[in-house]
């Protein structure tokens, strides 16, 4: 039931994003949403 993208991410993809955030010197004080575009409703 995932609309976009057509699948959920896999751990390797998340790990790749984390490595990029750590090694990229241009990343500074950013908030990265790791939800694949899915916005969960508040509880």
Backbone as CSV, one residue per row, in Angstrom:
resi,resn,N_x,N_y,N_z,CA_x,CA_y,CA_z,C_x,C_y,C_z
1,UNK,0.812,-1.192,0.000,0.000,0.000,0.000,0.861,1.265,0.000
2,UNK,2.067,1.177,-0.521,2.951,2.333,-0.610,2.689,3.033,-1.935
3,UNK,2.381,4.346,-1.885,2.054,5.074,-3.100,3.295,5.467,-3.894
4,UNK,4.244,6.140,-3.272,5.461,6.560,-3.957,6.581,6.611,-2.949
5,UNK,7.689,6.046,-3.175,7.997,5.134,-4.265,7.222,3.827,-4.152
6,UNK,7.326,3.000,-5.131,6.526,1.771,-5.181,6.971,0.711,-4.172
7,UNK,8.037,0.984,-3.437,8.506,0.028,-2.439,9.107,0.797,-1.280
8,UNK,9.235,0.136,-0.159,9.916,0.721,0.979,11.422,0.535,0.813
9,UNK,12.184,1.334,1.522,13.641,1.234,1.434,14.172,0.007,2.150
10,UNK,15.391,-0.331,1.817,16.071,-1.445,2.472,17.187,-0.873,3.351
11,UNK,17.647,-1.617,4.343,18.666,-1.100,5.266,19.923,-0.560,4.572
12,UNK,20.351,-1.177,3.493,21.547,-0.701,2.785,21.351,0.711,2.235
13,UNK,20.134,1.025,1.792,19.850,2.364,1.271,19.889,3.395,2.396
14,UNK,19.363,3.058,3.538,19.416,3.949,4.693,20.862,4.152,5.132
15,UNK,21.614,3.083,5.181,23.024,3.177,5.579,23.809,4.055,4.611
16,UNK,23.519,3.958,3.334,24.187,4.787,2.328,23.882,6.268,2.556
17,UNK,22.640,6.580,2.898,22.265,7.962,3.175,22.971,8.482,4.418
18,UNK,23.079,7.663,5.451,23.758,8.065,6.679,25.238,8.330,6.413
19,UNK,25.883,7.467,5.658,27.293,7.664,5.320,27.460,8.964,4.538
20,UNK,26.584,9.223,3.610,26.659,10.457,2.820,26.516,11.689,3.712
21,UNK,25.595,11.651,4.658,25.408,12.785,5.570,26.634,13.013,6.447
22,UNK,27.290,11.950,6.835,28.468,12.071,7.698,29.679,12.570,6.918
23,UNK,29.856,12.101,5.699,31.063,12.424,4.938,30.931,13.684,4.091
24,UNK,29.722,14.171,3.844,29.515,15.344,3.017,29.754,16.608,3.850
25,UNK,30.799,17.350,3.530,31.136,18.538,4.318,30.142,19.682,4.120
26,UNK,29.296,19.626,3.114,28.294,20.662,2.896,27.034,20.452,3.739
27,UNK,26.904,19.292,4.352,25.758,19.042,5.227,26.029,19.704,6.563
28,UNK,25.142,20.636,6.942,25.357,21.374,8.178,23.998,21.773,8.742
29,UNK,23.656,21.200,9.886,22.429,21.563,10.611,21.176,21.362,9.764
30,UNK,21.083,20.251,9.096,19.909,19.927,8.291,19.086,18.848,8.977
31,UNK,17.793,18.877,8.751,16.901,17.827,9.217,16.561,16.946,8.024
32,UNK,16.909,15.690,8.103,16.662,14.747,7.016,15.542,13.811,7.456
33,UNK,14.429,13.858,6.744,13.313,12.957,7.050,13.584,11.612,6.380
34,UNK,13.597,10.578,7.163,13.852,9.234,6.644,12.536,8.469,6.713
35,UNK,11.606,8.892,5.868,10.286,8.263,5.887,9.798,7.879,4.488
36,UNK,10.652,8.058,3.489,10.277,7.659,2.133,9.111,8.441,1.568
37,UNK,8.845,9.622,2.108,7.729,10.425,1.643,6.406,10.102,2.311
38,UNK,6.420,9.127,3.190,5.199,8.745,3.904,5.093,9.618,5.151
39,UNK,4.002,10.315,5.287,3.788,11.152,6.470,2.790,10.451,7.370
40,UNK,3.268,10.048,8.539,2.404,9.343,9.478,1.520,10.358,10.201
41,UNK,0.252,10.042,10.385,-0.620,10.956,11.119,-0.219,10.998,12.599
42,UNK,-0.452,12.130,13.282,-0.112,12.189,14.708,-0.958,11.229,15.523
43,UNK,-0.402,10.768,16.622,-1.131,9.828,17.488,-2.196,10.541,18.265
